[in-house]
Amino acid sequence: EGQSITVSATITDGEGNTSVSASDTATIDTSALAAPGVEITEDINNDGVINDTELDGKVGVKITVPVGGEIGDVLNVTNPDGSVTQHTITQAILDNGLVLEYDAPAEGQSITVSATITDGEGNTSVSASDTATIDTSALAAPGVEITEDINNDGVINDTELDGKVGVKITVPVGGEI
């Protein structure tokens, strides 16, 4: 890695005439950059779920260039539909990352974006990705009952009141305590 190799050659014909020497040199570079950063920015708390307060239209994604990335290197982005889009790194991408937006998948479905970076020598990094699931459905309201109001008329009279006022709260299906 990082070393040079040089090859030189001449040709000698049957009469003993030797050509001028020709050579070629190359440097060994097989090391790829670290993977780029991939973040689904719509998933504000990065819990892998995009809820109704986080989802604001399209799903935002930011891909950042790793240390050592240079202008002219290429970000290879695998979009949620599986297609790959190449983005040549500019100074703006180097400074601020590549910001993309995608349509949100259906309720309960996931969105995944991954990326690699290919340097000017053709070395490609390992892939990095981020995934989030859309969950924007609200739970049903909890059940609330004042148990002292025996006839449920909204008034607790002296025959219903037995010490402290009792309250019963029930958690809806899918809710957690």
JOURPE-V790383 format. One record per residue. N is the residue number from 0. RES is the residue in one small letter. SS is DSSP state (@ for helix, = for strand, . for the rest). Layout:
# JOURPE-V790383
N|RES|SS  N|RES|SS
This chain:
# JOURPE-V790383
0|e|.  1|g|.  2|q|.  3|s|=  4|i|=  5|t|=  6|v|=  7|s|=  8|a|=  9|t|.  10|i|.  11|t|=  12|d|.  13|g|.  14|e|.  15|g|.  16|n|.  17|t|=  18|s|.  19|v|.  20|s|.  21|a|=  22|s|=  23|d|=  24|t|=  25|a|=  26|t|=  27|i|.  28|d|.  29|t|.  30|s|.  31|a|.  32|l|.  33|a|.  34|a|.  35|p|.  36|g|=  37|v|=  38|e|=  39|i|=  40|t|.  41|e|.  42|d|.  43|i|.  44|n|.  45|n|.  46|d|.  47|g|.  48|v|=  49|i|=  50|n|=  51|d|.  52|t|.  53|e|.  54|l|.  55|d|.  56|g|.  57|k|.  58|v|=  59|g|=  60|v|=  61|k|=  62|i|=  63|t|=  64|v|.  65|p|.  66|v|.  67|g|.  68|g|.  69|e|.  70|i|.  71|g|.  72|d|.  73|v|=  74|l|=  75|n|=  76|v|=  77|t|=  78|n|.  79|p|.  80|d|.  81|g|.  82|s|.  83|v|=  84|t|=  85|q|=  86|h|=  87|t|=  88|i|.  89|t|.  90|q|@  91|a|@  92|i|@  93|l|@  94|d|@  95|n|@  96|g|.  97|l|=  98|v|=  99|l|=  100|e|=  101|y|=  102|d|.  103|a|.  104|p|.  105|a|.  106|e|.  107|g|.  108|q|.  109|s|=  110|i|=  111|t|=  112|v|=  113|s|=  114|a|=  115|t|=  116|i|=  117|t|=  118|d|.  119|g|.  120|e|.  121|g|.  122|n|.  123|t|=  124|s|.  125|v|.  126|s|.  127|a|=  128|s|=  129|d|=  130|t|=  131|a|=  132|t|=  133|i|=  134|d|=  135|t|.  136|s|.  137|a|.  138|l|.  139|a|.  140|a|.  141|p|.  142|g|=  143|v|=  144|e|=  145|i|=  146|t|.  147|e|.  148|d|.  149|i|.  150|n|.  151|n|.  152|d|.  153|g|.  154|v|.  155|i|.  156|n|.  157|d|.  158|t|.  159|e|.  160|l|.  161|d|.  162|g|.  163|k|.  164|v|.  165|g|.  166|v|=  167|k|=  168|i|=  169|t|=  170|v|.  171|p|.  172|v|.  173|g|.  174|g|.  175|e|.  176|i|.
